[in-house]
Amino acid sequence: MTSDVKMTETIPQAQPQLSVGQRVEAEHFRGTVRYVGEVPPTKGDWIGVEWDDKERGKHSGEHNGTKYFDCLFPGTGTFTRPSSKLNTGSTLLQVLRERYVDDEPTVQTALYLGNSNIEVEVYDFERVKERQRKLHLMDIVGLANTNVANAADFEETQKACPDIRDLDLSSTLIATWKDVADICAPLSKLDILRLNRNRFQPLIEQPSLEYGFKNIRCLAMIRIYLTWDEVELLEPSMPNLQIFQIGFNMYTELGKTNESSSASSQKLKGFANLEELHLEGNLFEDWNQILRLSRLPKLKSLDLSDNKIKSIIGPQDEDDFKLLTTLGLANNLLNDWSSIDQLGKYASLRNVWIGNNPIVDNPLQNQYSGDVFSGLDSRISAIARMPWIQQLNGSEITKKVRIDAELYYLKHVGLSTKGMDDAAVQALHPRFEELCQIHGPPDTSDEFRKATSDVLKDRLISITLVSKASIGGPAKASFQRKVLGTMTVKSLKNLAQKLLRIPALRQELVFQMNDPDYENIKVDVVLADDIRQISYYDVKDGEEIIVLGKAKA
């Protein structure tokens, strides 16, 4: 067959009956059947498969200029003949037994009848029972990257594994939501379900699947590329859902909206018991879409990290996100401090992540470029602008840290806005007047500015972060920064991660100090406790802190 696309011609041994939407596996790669039929000029059926793995395919569903099927990601399609090499999967119980029941040689012994030499095989039923008991007692089951396709008999499943409460069915051959519900229905204790990296047939109308999902409390659906409209069709079948992980699904909006009114006013309904929502790794840009979530009645934690959000709008009324305590916004595109001011208006927020945003990476500048106020630390500014938060980027904000941050910020604003009218200052720094009432207005005279600058300089210490393979080895890279002695070890690791590109979880921070008992002897001091302030370890001005990258576990 002459073609501009590679097609796999095989002589089938036992051809499975395949239909569009069915899941298949071949050579450990999984995919979805997108086309069944002829591909001229050849005769006979071809199977068009869209593979989950982006490296597996050869084209995007076309051949000789004719389009036969579409692929979500370009270049993930192939054509192949129907063949026994295309595995269509097994039941849950079949895969469970293959994976978890010991597959030693079949338990059997030799038995001779009477005094004869006739040998028969007899099963060791005690060992069979022991192997089945192993399955019977399991409560956490991982079947990710297996060929589970559908449910087994209800009563057989219920009897074989009654205690499963946590089931991972990520990257399998399950094709429909009904199949998922049928698998879950016999598992009466199941409350954690993971369905990541599956490809389900699209939902057109609301299904009645509560019989399978009514007990599900935690659901993970990362990279399944379900539309949000389909999510809303599924929602009534999951009345007890509390934790929902649906990251990396390319969402830009939360379903269809009516153009006659603003998106933010069209609140999402349902999800009556949802407390944690993970939407990380999507493509959200508009905070008005996020405000559509603001009336979920029990929502306490929202993860929006790794999106494309540029700015934030404060609550439109007192009921918006009124229970939200934790908000993740790391790795977005926040580029204006007014967004942080707006976050400060959500009075229930206690834990906020804003690391790796432009506002964090670029220090504030003002007219006093020659003194300590030339670049107000982004952490200080964020703390001062958000009065309710108790943790920033995972680091605790103590009472002393908050007071220090607000005083620094107050003096910075007073000096940088000297000569501006009150309305302009308030527009740029909405908390300025409030902080003046708490701490008193700052003295912005030149004499005080110089004196204050000297005091602040005394409280900032200069450190050098040095990346090394070993303590005595050569430096790979280094950066000098001024920090507060009240900075925690965890915050210092986050800073080192940003500057040196060493993941915080793999860092070991060490500095060397003089041995108090022996002259010319250095002692290695490990900053081991993430929640301690660096001053606890007696880190002084001019210290060199070595950042070692630990091997992956």
Solvent accessible surface area in square Angstrom, and as a share of the most:
residue,aa,sasa,rsa
1,M,97,0.43
2,T,124,0.72
3,S,39,0.25
4,D,112,0.58
5,V,19,0.11
6,K,131,0.55
7,M,30,0.13
8,T,59,0.35
9,E,110,0.49
10,T,34,0.20
11,I,162,0.82
12,P,44,0.28
13,Q,166,0.74
14,A,68,0.53
15,Q,99,0.44
16,P,33,0.21
17,Q,165,0.74
18,L,22,0.11
19,S,67,0.43
20,V,91,0.52
21,G,5,0.05
22,Q,47,0.21
23,R,2,0.01
24,V,0,0.00
25,E,17,0.08
26,A,10,0.08
27,E,125,0.56
28,H,160,0.71
29,F,67,0.28
30,R,28,0.10
31,G,0,0.00
32,T,4,0.02
33,V,0,0.00
34,R,73,0.27
35,Y,45,0.17
36,V,53,0.30
37,G,13,0.12
38,E,85,0.38
39,V,0,0.00
40,P,81,0.51
41,P,96,0.60
42,T,23,0.14
43,K,163,0.69
44,G,35,0.33
45,D,68,0.35
46,W,2,0.01
47,I,3,0.01
48,G,0,0.00
49,V,0,0.00
50,E,15,0.07
51,W,11,0.04
52,D,33,0.17
53,D,58,0.30
54,K,114,0.48
55,E,155,0.69
56,R,61,0.22
57,G,14,0.14
58,K,114,0.49
59,H,10,0.05
60,S,25,0.16
61,G,0,0.00
62,E,55,0.24
63,H,2,0.01
64,N,79,0.40
65,G,79,0.76
66,T,65,0.38
67,K,107,0.45
68,Y,46,0.17
69,F,13,0.06
70,D,106,0.55
71,C,23,0.14
72,L,84,0.42
73,F,36,0.15
74,P,117,0.74
75,G,26,0.25
76,T,2,0.01
77,G,0,0.00
78,T,17,0.10
79,F,0,0.00
80,T,19,0.11
81,R,29,0.11
82,P,16,0.10
83,S,8,0.05
84,S,57,0.37
85,K,149,0.63
86,L,11,0.05
87,N,59,0.31
88,T,45,0.26
89,G,25,0.24
90,S,31,0.20
91,T,33,0.19
92,L,1,0.01
93,L,3,0.02
94,Q,96,0.43
95,V,8,0.05
96,L,0,0.00
97,R,78,0.28
98,E,126,0.56
99,R,120,0.44
100,Y,49,0.18
101,V,14,0.08
102,D,55,0.29
103,D,121,0.63
104,E,79,0.35
105,P,120,0.76
106,T,79,0.46
107,V,4,0.02
108,Q,81,0.36
109,T,80,0.47
110,A,60,0.47
111,L,91,0.45
112,Y,120,0.46
113,L,89,0.44
114,G,72,0.70
115,N,167,0.86
116,S,45,0.29
117,N,142,0.73
118,I,103,0.52
119,E,100,0.45
120,V,52,0.30
121,E,119,0.54
122,V,58,0.33
123,Y,112,0.43
124,D,46,0.24
125,F,134,0.56
126,E,118,0.53
127,R,110,0.40
128,V,50,0.29
129,K,111,0.47
130,E,98,0.44
131,R,56,0.20
132,Q,72,0.32
133,R,113,0.41
134,K,103,0.44
135,L,1,0.01
136,H,75,0.33
137,L,117,0.58
138,M,33,0.15
139,D,59,0.31
140,I,97,0.49
141,V,1,0.01
142,G,27,0.26
143,L,0,0.00
144,A,21,0.17
145,N,81,0.42
146,T,13,0.07
147,N,29,0.15
148,V,0,0.00
149,A,9,0.07
150,N,62,0.32
151,A,28,0.22
152,A,23,0.18
153,D,87,0.45
154,F,99,0.41
155,E,129,0.58
156,E,77,0.35
157,T,2,0.01
158,Q,76,0.34
159,K,162,0.69
160,A,16,0.12
161,C,0,0.00
162,P,37,0.23
163,D,39,0.20
164,I,0,0.00
165,R,96,0.35
166,D,10,0.05
167,L,0,0.00
168,D,32,0.16
169,L,0,0.00
170,S,2,0.01
171,S,12,0.08
172,T,0,0.00
173,L,4,0.02
174,I,0,0.00
175,A,11,0.09
176,T,39,0.23
177,W,4,0.01
178,K,119,0.50
179,D,36,0.18
180,V,0,0.00
181,A,0,0.00
182,D,42,0.22
183,I,2,0.01
184,C,3,0.02
185,A,24,0.19
186,P,3,0.02
187,L,4,0.02
188,S,71,0.46
189,K,117,0.49
190,L,2,0.01
191,D,38,0.20
192,I,21,0.11
193,L,0,0.00
194,R,80,0.29
195,L,0,0.00
196,N,21,0.11
197,R,97,0.35
198,N,0,0.00
199,R,34,0.12
200,F,25,0.10
201,Q,65,0.29
202,P,97,0.61
203,L,32,0.16
204,I,164,0.83
205,E,135,0.60
206,Q,105,0.47
207,P,27,0.17
208,S,102,0.66
209,L,10,0.05
210,E,82,0.37
211,Y,96,0.36
212,G,8,0.08
213,F,0,0.00
214,K,97,0.41
215,N,67,0.35
216,I,1,0.01
217,R,76,0.28
218,C,15,0.09
219,L,0,0.00
220,A,3,0.02
221,M,1,0.00
222,I,38,0.19
223,R,103,0.38
224,I,7,0.04
225,Y,44,0.17
226,L,8,0.04
227,T,73,0.43
228,W,8,0.03
229,D,50,0.26
230,E,17,0.08
231,V,3,0.02
232,E,63,0.28
233,L,44,0.22
234,L,4,0.02
235,E,32,0.14
236,P,55,0.35
237,S,3,0.02
238,M,11,0.05
239,P,50,0.31
240,N,68,0.35
241,L,7,0.03
242,Q,59,0.26
243,I,36,0.18
244,F,4,0.02
245,Q,51,0.23
246,I,0,0.00
247,G,0,0.00
248,F,67,0.28
249,N,7,0.03
250,M,81,0.36
251,Y,14,0.05
252,T,78,0.45
253,E,85,0.38
254,L,0,0.00
255,G,7,0.07
256,K,168,0.71
257,T,49,0.29
258,N,91,0.47
259,E,171,0.76
260,S,97,0.63
261,S,55,0.36
262,S,64,0.42
263,A,22,0.17
264,S,13,0.08
265,S,66,0.43
266,Q,36,0.16
267,K,45,0.19
268,L,8,0.04
269,K,176,0.74
270,G,34,0.33
271,F,12,0.05
272,A,58,0.45
273,N,42,0.22
274,L,1,0.01
275,E,54,0.24
276,E,59,0.26
277,L,3,0.01
278,H,39,0.17
279,L,0,0.00
280,E,28,0.12
281,G,15,0.14
282,N,2,0.01
283,L,64,0.32
284,F,0,0.00
285,E,100,0.45
286,D,66,0.34
287,W,7,0.03
288,N,44,0.22
289,Q,14,0.06
290,I,0,0.00
291,L,0,0.00
292,R,14,0.05
293,L,1,0.01
294,S,4,0.02
295,R,93,0.34
296,L,11,0.06
297,P,71,0.45
298,K,89,0.38
299,L,4,0.02
300,K,93,0.39
301,S,23,0.15
302,L,1,0.00
303,D,34,0.18
304,L,0,0.00
305,S,17,0.11
306,D,63,0.33
307,N,8,0.04
308,K,88,0.37
309,I,0,0.00
310,K,104,0.44
311,S,61,0.40
312,I,8,0.04
313,I,62,0.32
314,G,4,0.04
315,P,42,0.26
316,Q,105,0.47
317,D,65,0.34
318,E,159,0.71
319,D,56,0.29
320,D,6,0.03
321,F,8,0.03
322,K,121,0.51
323,L,80,0.40
324,L,4,0.02
325,T,50,0.29
326,T,31,0.18
327,L,2,0.01
328,G,9,0.08
329,L,0,0.00
330,A,18,0.14
331,N,59,0.30
332,N,6,0.03
333,L,73,0.36
334,L,0,0.00
335,N,95,0.49
336,D,68,0.35
337,W,25,0.09
338,S,56,0.36
339,S,1,0.01
340,I,0,0.00
341,D,11,0.06
342,Q,45,0.20
343,L,1,0.01
344,G,9,0.08
345,K,110,0.47
346,Y,8,0.03
347,A,56,0.44
348,S,23,0.15
349,L,2,0.01
350,R,76,0.28
351,N,36,0.18
352,V,0,0.00
353,W,89,0.31
354,I,3,0.01
355,G,17,0.17
356,N,60,0.31
357,N,0,0.00
358,P,42,0.27
359,I,7,0.03
360,V,24,0.14
361,D,68,0.35
362,N,95,0.49
363,P,78,0.49
364,L,35,0.17
365,Q,128,0.57
366,N,29,0.15
367,Q,116,0.51
368,Y,33,0.12
369,S,87,0.56
370,G,79,0.76
371,D,20,0.10
372,V,32,0.18
373,F,3,0.01
374,S,31,0.20
375,G,31,0.29
376,L,10,0.05
377,D,63,0.33
378,S,23,0.15
379,R,48,0.18
380,I,11,0.05
381,S,0,0.00
382,A,0,0.00
383,I,2,0.01
384,A,0,0.00
385,R,9,0.03
386,M,2,0.01
387,P,34,0.21
388,W,120,0.42
389,I,6,0.03
390,Q,102,0.45
391,Q,63,0.28
392,L,1,0.01
393,N,36,0.18
394,G,12,0.11
395,S,3,0.02
396,E,103,0.46
397,I,16,0.08
398,T,49,0.28
399,K,167,0.71
400,K,109,0.46
401,V,19,0.11
402,R,40,0.14
403,I,67,0.34
404,D,12,0.06
405,A,2,0.02
406,E,10,0.04
407,L,52,0.26
408,Y,12,0.05
409,Y,1,0.00
410,L,4,0.02
411,K,46,0.20
412,H,8,0.03
413,V,0,0.00
414,G,6,0.06
415,L,3,0.01
416,S,22,0.14
417,T,11,0.06
418,K,95,0.40
419,G,83,0.80
420,M,76,0.34
421,D,94,0.48
422,D,126,0.65
423,A,78,0.61
424,A,34,0.27
425,V,12,0.07
426,Q,65,0.29
427,A,82,0.63
428,L,99,0.49
429,H,18,0.08
430,P,48,0.30
431,R,20,0.07
432,F,36,0.15
433,E,99,0.44
434,E,73,0.33
435,L,0,0.00
436,C,23,0.14
437,Q,140,0.62
438,I,98,0.50
439,H,56,0.25
440,G,26,0.25
441,P,110,0.69
442,P,27,0.17
443,D,68,0.35
444,T,36,0.21
445,S,43,0.28
446,D,87,0.45
447,E,134,0.60
448,F,69,0.29
449,R,60,0.22
450,K,132,0.56
451,A,54,0.42
452,T,7,0.04
453,S,5,0.03
454,D,64,0.33
455,V,84,0.48
456,L,8,0.04
457,K,92,0.39
458,D,118,0.61
459,R,97,0.35
460,L,34,0.17
461,I,25,0.12
462,S,19,0.12
463,I,0,0.00
464,T,32,0.19
465,L,1,0.00
466,V,6,0.03
467,S,9,0.06
468,K,31,0.13
469,A,78,0.60
470,S,56,0.36
471,I,49,0.25
472,G,80,0.76
473,G,14,0.14
474,P,116,0.73
475,A,63,0.49
476,K,144,0.61
477,A,44,0.34
478,S,61,0.39
479,F,76,0.32
480,Q,121,0.54
481,R,99,0.36
482,K,125,0.53
483,V,8,0.05
484,L,30,0.15
485,G,18,0.17
486,T,25,0.15
487,M,31,0.14
488,T,16,0.09
489,V,0,0.00
490,K,75,0.32
491,S,12,0.07
492,L,0,0.00
493,K,24,0.10
494,N,52,0.27
495,L,30,0.15
496,A,0,0.00
497,Q,64,0.28
498,K,55,0.23
499,L,27,0.13
500,L,20,0.10
501,R,190,0.69
502,I,24,0.12
503,P,60,0.38
504,A,21,0.16
505,L,170,0.84
506,R,76,0.28
507,Q,2,0.01
508,E,59,0.27
509,L,0,0.00
510,V,1,0.01
511,F,1,0.01
512,Q,72,0.32
513,M,70,0.31
514,N,100,0.51
515,D,30,0.15
516,P,122,0.77
517,D,115,0.60
518,Y,143,0.54
519,E,155,0.69
520,N,142,0.73
521,I,88,0.44
522,K,118,0.50
523,V,55,0.32
524,D,68,0.35
525,V,27,0.15
526,V,62,0.36
527,L,2,0.01
528,A,79,0.61
529,D,53,0.28
530,D,51,0.26
531,I,142,0.72
532,R,101,0.37
533,Q,52,0.23
534,I,0,0.00
535,S,59,0.38
536,Y,127,0.48
537,Y,31,0.12
538,D,68,0.35
539,V,10,0.06
540,K,113,0.48
541,D,99,0.51
542,G,60,0.58
543,E,33,0.15
544,E,84,0.38
545,I,0,0.00
546,I,5,0.02
547,V,0,0.00
548,L,22,0.11
549,G,42,0.40
550,K,97,0.41
551,A,94,0.73
552,K,160,0.68
553,A,154,1.19
